[in-house]
Amino acid sequence: MTQKFSIIFTVLIIWLSLYLSPLAEIYLAGFFSLTLGLMHGSFDIFLFKSLIVNARNKNVTVLIAYYLLFVLLVFLLVFAAPVIGFWFFLLVSSYHFGEQHLHSRALKHFPRLHYMVYGLFLFGMLISSHPQEVEALLVPMTGQSFINLPWEVMTISSGLLLALFWVIDYNAFQGELPKEVFYLLLFWAVFKSTDLALSFGLYFVLWHALPSMADQIKESFGSFSRDHLKQYLIKGLPFWGVALLGFAALLWANTLLQGSLFPVLLAAGVGITFPHILLIGQLFRKPTT
């Protein structure tokens, strides 16, 4: 159901991008990221309670405190070493995107490497489609230039490896490989027709965050339905509000200290993403009853 919704809105936004200014695309990408994008990550604490607390019968407050401390530690480490933080973000996000998209497939051969290669191919297409924009973003974020790196080689290599994995694990796709190829062509069309911010924001929200939220609802309530979606939003919206306040506090502190916003965004992104990936991985590995 989420895939049909995502396809319709992806095509709609590709069409809208023909009439939007670059600034309007940035605002649209920001709206996506701060609503559904931030929401799917900020609900982690709600999911954390469902997965961990009930299973181990631990104190909720203590476990949440450990979780937030872990986020803060990752934030500080990435802020201190932004170049390492960028590569870490690229690798773990590649794995996470691939895992989210392919976890329902019964992959038999090197599934984790399959996830990583899928995500690297996505990022390769994205970066290769916007080299100048990526450069303008990463230089203030990390202090180093990445424009001369062989991004096209990474894209082609990961694409060939992905094709090899799909041949090896052909049976896992149950005749749906043409659909997977269609999705990749659709992503490529998005990346080529929209600016970097909207390209990433559209994929992140429509093709990653929404399916992830559907998985979280199934885990928390046993199935996906309109009533369960409503319950999920009611219980999770306070966490999203806290996440928004936290993001606003970061912006305020950065302005007060007259620092650059980009390293703060990188550190915050990795600080939220890494614990989220660990938690979602636990969700996918949880045995079904």
Rosetta silent file (secondary structure, phi, psi, omega in degrees, C-alpha in Angstrom):
SEQUENCE: MTQKFSIIFTVLIIWLSLYLSPLAEIYLAGFFSLTLGLMHGSFDIFLFKSLIVNARNKNVTVLIAYYLLFVLLVFLLVFAAPVIGFWFFLLVSSYHFGEQHLHSRALKHFPRLHYMVYGLFLFGMLISSHPQEVEALLVPMTGQSFINLPWEVMTISSGLLLALFWVIDYNAFQGELPKEVFYLLLFWAVFKSTDLALSFGLYFVLWHALPSMADQIKESFGSFSRDHLKQYLIKGLPFWGVALLGFAALLWANTLLQGSLFPVLLAAGVGITFPHILLIGQLFRKPTT
SCORE:     score description
SCORE:     0.000 S_00000001
   1 L     0.000  -44.272 -179.865    0.000    0.000    0.000 S_00000001
   2 H   -66.004  -30.443 -179.583    2.768    2.457    0.885 S_00000001
   3 H   -67.613  -41.593  177.562    4.552    1.675   -2.409 S_00000001
   4 H   -63.001  -42.816  177.436    1.540    2.693   -4.526 S_00000001
   5 H   -60.430  -44.937 -177.909    1.200    5.889   -2.485 S_00000001
   6 H   -65.265  -40.082  179.166    4.924    6.605   -2.887 S_00000001
   7 H   -62.029  -47.085 -178.522    4.856    6.053   -6.645 S_00000001
   8 H   -59.805  -48.122 -177.078    1.933    8.442   -7.129 S_00000001
   9 H   -72.552  -30.317  176.301    3.491   11.211   -5.026 S_00000001
  10 H   -63.825  -48.273  178.596    6.939   10.679   -6.555 S_00000001
  11 H   -62.330  -39.913  179.030    5.570   11.190  -10.067 S_00000001
  12 H   -61.928  -42.747 -177.694    3.555   14.198   -8.836 S_00000001
  13 H   -72.579  -34.736  173.769    6.615   15.849   -7.302 S_00000001
  14 H   -58.374  -42.943  178.457    8.717   15.184  -10.407 S_00000001
  15 H   -65.710  -44.115  179.897    6.027   17.041  -12.349 S_00000001
  16 H   -62.636  -34.488 -177.304    5.851   19.864   -9.780 S_00000001
  17 H   -61.396  -21.531  177.712    9.637   20.265   -9.848 S_00000001
  18 L   -66.834  -20.829 -175.057    9.326   21.506  -13.441 S_00000001
  19 L  -115.176   -5.559 -177.721    7.567   24.608  -12.075 S_00000001
  20 L   -92.781  145.025  173.764    9.282   25.091   -8.704 S_00000001
  21 L   -77.697  161.209  177.597   12.223   27.379   -8.068 S_00000001
  22 H   -55.816  -37.961  179.567   15.344   25.935   -6.362 S_00000001
  23 H   -66.264  -40.517  178.912   14.395   27.766   -3.148 S_00000001
  24 H   -63.776  -36.639  178.136   10.882   26.312   -3.239 S_00000001
  25 H   -65.644  -37.722  178.058   12.370   22.821   -3.654 S_00000001
  26 H   -65.486  -42.968  178.285   14.542   23.384   -0.570 S_00000001
  27 H   -63.297  -40.346  179.598   11.519   24.475    1.466 S_00000001
  28 H   -65.282  -42.259  177.861    9.556   21.449    0.263 S_00000001
  29 H   -63.649  -40.875  177.624   12.441   19.129    1.159 S_00000001
  30 H   -63.552  -39.315  177.655   12.705   20.755    4.597 S_00000001
  31 H   -62.564  -46.445  177.574    8.990   20.295    5.181 S_00000001
  32 H   -57.513  -48.086 -173.192    9.235   16.597    4.279 S_00000001
  33 H   -68.020  -37.703 -177.006   12.281   16.055    6.476 S_00000001
  34 H   -83.371  -12.159  177.065   10.956   17.870    9.548 S_00000001
  35 H   -99.847  -93.871 -176.248    7.541   16.188    9.405 S_00000001
  36 H   -65.337  -36.115  179.879    7.444   12.554    8.340 S_00000001
  37 H   -62.247  -53.231  179.163   11.240   12.236    8.120 S_00000001
  38 H   -68.275  -32.323 -178.441   11.934   13.423   11.652 S_00000001
  39 H   -62.608  -43.550 -175.376    8.804   11.716   12.899 S_00000001
  40 H   -67.832  -27.585  176.564    9.872    8.221   11.876 S_00000001
  41 H   -85.336  -35.873 -177.207   13.154    8.626   13.743 S_00000001
  42 H   -72.653  -18.398  176.607   11.812   10.441   16.796 S_00000001
  43 L   -77.553    2.462 -178.575    9.314    7.646   17.440 S_00000001
  44 H   -54.970  -40.082 -176.604   12.299    5.409   18.231 S_00000001
  45 H   -65.193  -36.611  175.428   11.778    5.787   21.968 S_00000001
  46 H   -63.135  -45.316  178.296    8.200    4.584   21.593 S_00000001
  47 H   -68.641  -36.403  178.619    9.418    1.588   19.569 S_00000001
  48 H   -56.547  -43.699  178.181   12.315    1.112   21.974 S_00000001
  49 H   -63.368  -40.807 -178.751    9.859    0.561   24.796 S_00000001
  50 H   -66.576  -40.032 -175.006    7.883   -1.935   22.731 S_00000001
  51 H   -83.759  -44.161 -168.723   10.920   -3.966   21.680 S_00000001
  52 H   -99.921  -50.110 -170.955   13.278   -3.812   24.637 S_00000001
  53 H   -63.003  -48.574 -178.620   11.527   -2.785   27.814 S_00000001
  54 H   -64.183  -34.373 -177.536    8.726   -5.316   27.715 S_00000001
  55 H   -72.400  -34.572 -174.141   11.119   -8.097   26.770 S_00000001
  56 H  -107.804   -5.444  177.801   13.632   -7.432   29.547 S_00000001
  57 L    56.773   44.871  179.986   11.372   -5.932   32.177 S_00000001
  58 L  -100.030  165.212  177.830   13.750   -3.024   32.760 S_00000001
  59 L   -68.598  126.465 -175.788   13.057    0.445   34.093 S_00000001
  60 H   -62.206  -46.800 -176.110   11.776    2.611   31.245 S_00000001
  61 H   -61.003  -43.069 -178.901   13.359    5.842   32.441 S_00000001
  62 H   -64.391  -44.077 -178.780   16.811    4.297   32.847 S_00000001
  63 H   -66.790  -39.529  177.224   16.774    2.703   29.402 S_00000001
  64 H   -65.466  -37.932  177.321   15.612    5.896   27.722 S_00000001
  65 H   -62.105  -42.866  176.695   18.350    7.803   29.547 S_00000001
  66 H   -61.826  -41.797 -179.895   20.947    5.343   28.216 S_00000001
  67 H   -61.060  -48.149 -179.150   19.507    5.716   24.719 S_00000001
  68 H   -66.687  -34.473  177.316   19.698    9.530   24.837 S_00000001
  69 H   -65.420  -38.908  177.548   23.211    9.368   26.296 S_00000001
  70 H   -63.674  -43.106  176.816   24.266    7.160   23.401 S_00000001
  71 H   -59.177  -45.186 -179.734   22.806    9.683   20.920 S_00000001
  72 H   -63.417  -39.907 -179.775   24.715   12.495   22.639 S_00000001
  73 H   -64.179  -45.405  178.422   27.965   10.522   22.588 S_00000001
  74 H   -63.026  -40.949  178.070   27.700    9.820   18.857 S_00000001
  75 H   -57.091  -48.087 -177.250   26.843   13.495   18.259 S_00000001
  76 H   -66.149  -39.523 -179.679   29.969   14.688   20.088 S_00000001
  77 H   -65.276  -43.502 -179.341   32.255   12.185   18.335 S_00000001
  78 H   -70.311  -37.652  178.847   31.018   13.148   14.861 S_00000001
  79 H   -63.298  -34.753  179.771   31.156   16.861   15.676 S_00000001
  80 H   -77.096  -27.803 -178.138   34.812   16.419   16.720 S_00000001
  81 L  -134.573   74.844 -171.966   35.708   14.373   13.596 S_00000001
  82 H   -65.648  -31.261  179.915   33.327   15.410   10.773 S_00000001
  83 H   -65.755  -47.769  176.311   35.218   13.687    7.930 S_00000001
  84 H   -61.568  -38.864  179.437   35.038   10.333    9.694 S_00000001
  85 H   -61.513  -39.177  179.243   31.449   11.166   10.580 S_00000001
  86 H   -63.614  -48.204 -179.021   30.542   11.695    6.921 S_00000001
  87 H   -65.273  -36.450  176.920   31.945    8.336    5.809 S_00000001
  88 H   -62.973  -44.548  178.856   30.327    6.657    8.773 S_00000001
  89 H   -61.269  -42.900 -178.794   27.007    8.267    7.868 S_00000001
  90 H   -62.250  -44.797 -176.442   27.337    7.192    4.225 S_00000001
  91 H   -71.023  -48.599 -176.536   28.057    3.556    5.092 S_00000001
  92 H   -70.234  -33.446  177.773   25.515    3.052    7.882 S_00000001
  93 H   -70.283  -36.949  176.363   22.807    4.925    5.960 S_00000001
  94 H   -60.034  -47.501  178.622   23.504    2.817    2.868 S_00000001
  95 H   -61.407  -43.412 -176.718   23.060   -0.337    4.912 S_00000001
  96 H   -64.758  -44.117  178.795   19.940    1.052    6.585 S_00000001
  97 H   -63.466  -42.714  178.644   18.264    2.072    3.314 S_00000001
  98 H   -65.613  -39.922  179.214   19.022   -1.305    1.788 S_00000001
  99 H   -64.632  -42.548 -179.634   17.776   -3.165    4.849 S_00000001
 100 H   -62.476  -41.306 -175.671   14.523   -1.214    4.919 S_00000001
 101 H   -76.890  -32.099 -170.153   13.832   -1.848    1.254 S_00000001
 102 H  -112.941    1.293 -172.392   14.901   -5.505    1.095 S_00000001
 103 L   -64.427  -24.328 -179.739   14.288   -6.925    4.578 S_00000001
 104 L   -79.427  -10.831  178.122   11.059   -8.629    3.487 S_00000001
 105 L   -83.662  138.744 -179.918   12.949  -10.597    0.831 S_00000001
 106 L   -83.262   67.701 -178.298   14.212  -14.036    1.881 S_00000001
 107 L   -70.705  131.589 -175.668   17.778  -13.312    0.801 S_00000001
 108 L  -105.050  -23.017 -173.465   20.008  -16.359    1.254 S_00000001
 109 L  -114.846  110.263  175.840   23.409  -15.139    0.096 S_00000001
 110 L    49.411   56.684 -175.645   25.197  -12.388    2.051 S_00000001
 111 H   -59.459  -39.487 -178.033   22.031  -10.406    2.884 S_00000001
 112 H   -67.010  -39.245  175.777   23.846   -7.717    4.889 S_00000001
 113 H   -66.857  -35.447  175.486   26.308   -7.091    2.085 S_00000001
 114 H   -59.592  -45.457  177.624   23.329   -7.027   -0.300 S_00000001
 115 H   -58.554  -46.985 -177.196   21.735   -4.296    1.838 S_00000001
 116 H   -61.941  -45.243 -178.226   24.947   -2.264    1.826 S_00000001
 117 H   -64.083  -40.868  178.108   25.437   -2.521   -1.933 S_00000001
 118 H   -59.495  -47.800 -179.493   21.838   -1.481   -2.621 S_00000001
 119 H   -65.402  -39.150  178.045   22.215    1.612   -0.460 S_00000001
 120 H   -64.133  -35.590  176.994   25.602    2.520   -1.947 S_00000001
 121 H   -65.357  -40.675  176.572   24.076    2.336   -5.418 S_00000001
 122 H   -60.844  -49.941 -179.285   21.318    4.729   -4.323 S_00000001
 123 H   -65.155  -35.522  177.865   23.803    7.195   -2.842 S_00000001
 124 H   -61.547  -44.982  177.062   26.040    6.794   -5.885 S_00000001
 125 H   -62.116  -41.477 -178.519   23.178    7.777   -8.205 S_00000001
 126 H   -64.419  -49.771 -176.765   22.285   10.694   -5.933 S_00000001
 127 H   -68.191  -42.083 -179.835   25.817   12.066   -5.615 S_00000001
 128 H   -64.946  -25.049  179.006   26.696   11.521   -9.275 S_00000001
 129 H   -81.654  -17.992 -176.684   23.563   13.450  -10.258 S_00000001
 130 L  -139.072   55.076 -175.167   24.486   16.480   -8.075 S_00000001
 131 H   -60.951  -40.457 -178.047   28.304   16.671   -7.748 S_00000001
 132 H   -69.875  -40.197  178.872   28.461   20.455   -7.406 S_00000001
 133 H   -66.226  -39.380  177.855   25.656   20.600   -4.841 S_00000001
 134 H   -63.886  -41.791  178.006   27.252   17.793   -2.823 S_00000001
 135 H   -61.315  -45.490 -179.707   30.552   19.647   -2.887 S_00000001
 136 H   -63.548  -25.841  179.595   28.886   22.888   -1.719 S_00000001
 137 H   -85.052  -42.042 -171.803   27.321   20.964    1.170 S_00000001
 138 H   -79.534  -28.734 -179.880   30.282   18.843    2.286 S_00000001
 139 H   -62.660  -51.162  176.232   33.012   21.505    2.287 S_00000001
 140 H   -70.500  -22.067 -178.000   31.413   23.617    5.063 S_00000001
 141 H   -78.374  -38.730 -174.898   30.199   20.440    6.761 S_00000001
 142 H  -119.057  -16.331 -177.130   33.548   18.619    6.931 S_00000001
 143 L    83.557    4.697 -179.669   36.149   21.164    5.861 S_00000001
 144 L  -131.323  156.187  178.698   37.285   18.948    2.989 S_00000001
 145 L   -95.824  138.862  179.826   36.485   18.600   -0.700 S_00000001
 146 L  -120.837    8.347 -170.523   35.144   15.318   -2.063 S_00000001
 147 L   -68.635  -26.976 -177.144   34.449   16.377   -5.652 S_00000001
 148 L   -87.457   -0.310  177.511   37.455   14.568   -7.138 S_00000001
 149 L   -71.550  149.813 -175.319   36.535   11.209   -5.677 S_00000001
 150 L   -78.660   70.357 -177.651   35.428    8.591   -8.245 S_00000001
 151 H   -64.175  -36.527  179.639   31.706    8.689   -7.460 S_00000001
 152 H   -64.290  -37.173  177.899   30.784    7.359  -10.912 S_00000001
 153 H   -63.606  -42.542  177.749   33.068    4.356  -10.346 S_00000001
 154 H   -61.678  -40.941 -179.180   31.352    3.683   -7.016 S_00000001
 155 H   -65.238  -48.603 -178.307   27.948    3.926   -8.688 S_00000001
 156 H   -65.125  -43.172 -178.843   28.806    1.609  -11.568 S_00000001
 157 H   -63.461  -46.379  179.633   30.615   -0.891   -9.326 S_00000001
 158 H   -67.777  -32.694  176.560   27.803   -1.065   -6.788 S_00000001
 159 H   -65.248  -41.997  177.925   25.259   -1.317   -9.628 S_00000001
 160 H   -66.458  -41.230  176.916   27.087   -4.292  -11.140 S_00000001
 161 H   -63.203  -39.894  178.933   27.388   -5.957   -7.732 S_00000001
 162 H   -62.880  -43.262  177.729   23.689   -5.375   -7.116 S_00000001
 163 H   -60.978  -39.634  177.774   22.826   -6.996  -10.443 S_00000001
 164 H   -63.590  -44.362  177.518   25.016   -9.964   -9.484 S_00000001
 165 H   -60.419  -39.642 -178.949   23.253  -10.299   -6.124 S_00000001
 166 H   -67.970  -31.888  175.250   19.881  -10.200   -7.868 S_00000001
 167 H   -69.665  -44.689 -178.190   20.956  -13.028  -10.192 S_00000001
 168 H   -65.002  -40.517 -177.010   22.267  -15.103   -7.291 S_00000001
 169 L  -105.389   35.579 -175.240   19.164  -14.488   -5.161 S_00000001
 170 H   -54.868  -42.790 -176.055   16.690  -14.476   -8.042 S_00000001
 171 H   -64.996  -25.336 -178.438   14.210  -16.770   -6.272 S_00000001
 172 H   -67.293  -19.988 -176.542   13.972  -14.423   -3.284 S_00000001
 173 H   -94.387   -5.674  172.992   12.218  -11.812   -5.451 S_00000001
 174 L    48.219   48.339  177.346    9.459  -14.176   -6.600 S_00000001
 175 L    77.020    9.755 -176.796    9.261  -12.729  -10.091 S_00000001
 176 L  -103.366   16.278  177.254    9.316   -9.105   -8.902 S_00000001
 177 H   -61.373  -38.605  175.401   12.755   -8.124  -10.205 S_00000001
 178 H   -57.740  -35.600  177.155   11.185   -5.980  -12.983 S_00000001
 179 H   -64.612  -41.449  179.846    9.423   -4.027  -10.219 S_00000001
 180 H   -65.320  -40.018  176.981   12.738   -3.481   -8.412 S_00000001
 181 H   -63.893  -39.631  177.386   14.364   -2.269  -11.636 S_00000001
 182 H   -60.594  -43.151  178.909   11.417    0.094  -12.156 S_00000001
 183 H   -59.193  -45.405 -178.822   11.922    1.547   -8.665 S_00000001
 184 H   -64.300  -38.970  176.433   15.603    2.223   -9.369 S_00000001
 185 H   -65.132  -36.701  177.361   14.746    3.899  -12.675 S_00000001
 186 H   -65.719  -42.794  177.634   12.161    6.019  -10.849 S_00000001
 187 H   -62.003  -42.642  179.299   14.746    7.052   -8.242 S_00000001
 188 H   -60.947  -40.627  178.333   17.194    7.930  -11.010 S_00000001
 189 H   -63.481  -39.892  177.065   14.522   10.092  -12.662 S_00000001
 190 H   -62.170  -49.221 -176.818   13.922   11.878   -9.347 S_00000001
 191 H   -62.925  -34.000 -177.740   17.625   12.504   -8.769 S_00000001
 192 H   -79.588  -25.322 -172.037   18.099   13.831  -12.294 S_00000001
 193 H  -102.800   -9.734 -178.630   15.055   16.110  -12.320 S_00000001
 194 L  -126.707  161.379  176.690   15.187   17.721   -8.844 S_00000001
 195 L   -67.455  166.388 -175.237   17.770   19.548   -6.742 S_00000001
 196 H   -55.641  -47.199 -176.220   19.843   17.646   -4.183 S_00000001
 197 H   -60.905  -46.136 -178.937   17.722   18.613   -1.170 S_00000001
 198 H   -72.276  -35.151  177.457   14.441   17.563   -2.761 S_00000001
 199 H   -58.136  -51.743 -179.014   15.983   14.434   -4.304 S_00000001
 200 H   -68.734  -43.235 -177.831   17.166   13.155   -0.951 S_00000001
 201 H   -62.288  -40.007 -179.050   14.128   14.415    0.946 S_00000001
 202 H   -66.432  -47.258  179.045   11.688   12.761   -1.443 S_00000001
 203 H   -63.516  -45.689 -175.463   13.436    9.383   -1.346 S_00000001
 204 H   -59.789  -42.673 -175.844   14.008    9.571    2.407 S_00000001
 205 H   -81.261  -53.571 -172.225   10.390   10.355    3.255 S_00000001
 206 H   -76.230  -33.128 -173.449    8.346    8.510    0.623 S_00000001
 207 H  -108.917   -7.271  177.662   10.521    5.432    0.109 S_00000001
 208 H  -122.765  -56.158 -174.809   12.175    5.042    3.491 S_00000001
 209 H   -64.685  -45.915 -178.468   10.358    6.819    6.327 S_00000001
 210 H   -62.569  -48.736  175.711    6.821    5.792    5.340 S_00000001
 211 H   -61.343  -34.930  178.822    7.609    2.060    4.953 S_00000001
 212 H   -65.141  -41.921  177.904    9.578    2.224    8.210 S_00000001
 213 H   -64.332  -37.501  177.189    6.614    3.741   10.042 S_00000001
 214 H   -62.422  -40.143  177.529    4.365    1.012    8.621 S_00000001
 215 H   -65.055  -39.421  179.884    6.772   -1.616   10.004 S_00000001
 216 H   -65.304  -38.036  178.866    6.790    0.112   13.395 S_00000001
 217 H   -65.925  -42.358  178.052    2.987    0.117   13.493 S_00000001
 218 H   -61.595  -39.595  179.292    2.881   -3.597   12.679 S_00000001
 219 H   -67.187  -42.173 -173.423    5.387   -4.274   15.464 S_00000001
 220 H   -77.851  -33.370 -172.502    3.606   -2.142   18.042 S_00000001
 221 H  -122.320   -1.822  176.523   -0.011   -3.109   17.298 S_00000001
 222 L    93.531  -21.777  178.787    0.203   -6.386   15.388 S_00000001
 223 L  -162.662  165.527  177.673   -1.069   -5.073   12.049 S_00000001
 224 L  -100.411  122.395  177.180   -1.329   -1.939    9.931 S_00000001
 225 L  -151.453  170.993  179.819   -4.757   -0.307    9.885 S_00000001
 226 H   -63.779  -41.202  178.951   -6.272    3.152   10.059 S_00000001
 227 H   -65.045  -40.865  179.315   -7.075    2.759   13.758 S_00000001
 228 H   -68.199  -35.614  175.574   -3.561    1.543   14.541 S_00000001
 229 H   -62.179  -42.215  179.272   -2.092    4.450   12.574 S_00000001
 230 H   -63.002  -44.523  179.096   -4.179    6.835   14.662 S_00000001
 231 H   -63.217  -40.805 -179.959   -3.025    5.207   17.924 S_00000001
 232 H   -61.119  -45.012 -179.625    0.584    5.293   16.744 S_00000001
 233 H   -66.434  -41.594 -179.722    0.393    9.004   15.963 S_00000001
 234 H   -61.682  -44.116 -178.217   -1.312    9.849   19.256 S_00000001
 235 H   -76.014  -28.982 -174.262    1.329    8.011   21.282 S_00000001
 236 H   -94.313  -21.069 -176.452    4.257    9.115   19.142 S_00000001
 237 H   -58.528  -36.914  175.881    3.539   12.788   18.462 S_00000001
 238 H   -58.170  -36.468  178.227    4.917   13.961   21.836 S_00000001
 239 H   -67.830  -36.754  177.086    8.279   12.394   20.907 S_00000001
 240 H   -65.536  -39.764  177.206    8.179   14.181   17.566 S_00000001
 241 H   -61.605  -41.727  177.582    7.478   17.456   19.389 S_00000001
 242 H   -63.603  -40.401  179.256   10.486   16.881   21.645 S_00000001
 243 H   -63.933  -39.897  176.760   12.630   16.136   18.590 S_00000001
 244 H   -63.097  -43.168  177.368   11.514   19.395   16.958 S_00000001
 245 H   -62.647  -39.860  177.547   12.361   21.314   20.117 S_00000001
 246 H   -63.439  -40.916  177.740   15.741   19.619   20.214 S_00000001
 247 H   -64.457  -42.446  178.178   16.407   20.576   16.603 S_00000001
 248 H   -63.788  -37.793  178.774   15.375   24.182   17.321 S_00000001
 249 H   -64.882  -38.356  176.977   17.658   24.228   20.377 S_00000001
 250 H   -62.363  -44.353  178.957   20.585   23.083   18.222 S_00000001
 251 H   -62.454  -42.853 -179.670   19.930   25.889   15.747 S_00000001
 252 H   -63.889  -45.944 -179.764   19.664   28.432   18.562 S_00000001
 253 H   -64.207  -38.847  179.910   22.879   27.260   20.237 S_00000001
 254 H   -65.069  -40.696  178.074   24.700   27.248   16.909 S_00000001
 255 H   -67.249  -41.262 -179.125   23.588   30.826   16.190 S_00000001
 256 H   -62.215  -38.487 -178.625   24.470   31.945   19.697 S_00000001
 257 L   -87.525    0.145  179.516   27.981   30.520   19.386 S_00000001
 258 L    56.413   40.189  178.508   28.325   31.935   15.853 S_00000001
 259 L   -97.367  178.232  176.903   29.280   28.537   14.506 S_00000001
 260 L   -85.938  135.589 -178.299   28.573   26.865   11.206 S_00000001
 261 H   -68.599  -32.102 -171.083   25.257   25.087   10.988 S_00000001
 262 H   -62.965  -46.777  176.844   26.514   22.320    8.709 S_00000001
 263 H   -61.327  -33.198  177.942   28.767   20.426   11.162 S_00000001
 264 H   -65.763  -43.376  179.075   25.954   20.573   13.711 S_00000001
 265 H   -63.975  -41.453  178.067   23.496   19.082   11.207 S_00000001
 266 H   -61.211  -48.880 -178.598   25.939   16.314   10.280 S_00000001
 267 H   -63.761  -40.949  178.785   26.577   15.422   13.922 S_00000001
 268 H   -66.154  -40.917  179.593   22.871   15.546   14.759 S_00000001
 269 H   -61.607  -46.089  179.171   22.004   13.432   11.717 S_00000001
 270 H   -70.236  -37.918 -179.983   24.490   10.708   12.594 S_00000001
 271 H   -59.817  -34.670  178.235   23.635   10.950   16.296 S_00000001
 272 H   -84.746  -37.859 -172.746   19.997   10.144   15.534 S_00000001
 273 H   -68.758  -44.849 -173.125   20.614    7.766   12.634 S_00000001
 274 H   -63.592  -50.175  175.517   23.022    5.290   14.223 S_00000001
 275 H   -61.517  -35.090  178.206   20.874    4.354   17.252 S_00000001
 276 H   -61.661  -42.121 -179.983   17.844    4.300   14.943 S_00000001
 277 H   -63.597  -42.481  178.773   19.565    1.788   12.658 S_00000001
 278 H   -62.072  -40.498 -177.437   20.425   -0.465   15.599 S_00000001
 279 H   -69.928  -43.982  179.064   16.844   -0.330   16.826 S_00000001
 280 H   -67.079  -35.268  175.455   15.265   -1.015   13.434 S_00000001
 281 H   -61.170  -38.817  175.837   17.713   -3.864   12.913 S_00000001
 282 H   -63.993  -37.491  178.343   16.463   -5.354   16.175 S_00000001
 283 H   -62.061  -46.111 -177.451   12.912   -4.961   14.867 S_00000001
 284 H   -70.695  -26.978 -178.864   13.671   -6.870   11.652 S_00000001
 285 H   -89.100   -7.202 -179.113   15.517   -9.635   13.520 S_00000001
 286 L   -66.842  128.583 -179.382   12.775  -10.101   16.075 S_00000001
 287 L   -67.040  140.734  177.507   11.166  -13.536   15.569 S_00000001
 288 L   -82.566  150.675 -178.619    7.536  -13.469   14.541 S_00000001
 289 L  -113.342    0.000    0.000    4.962  -15.295   16.599 S_00000001
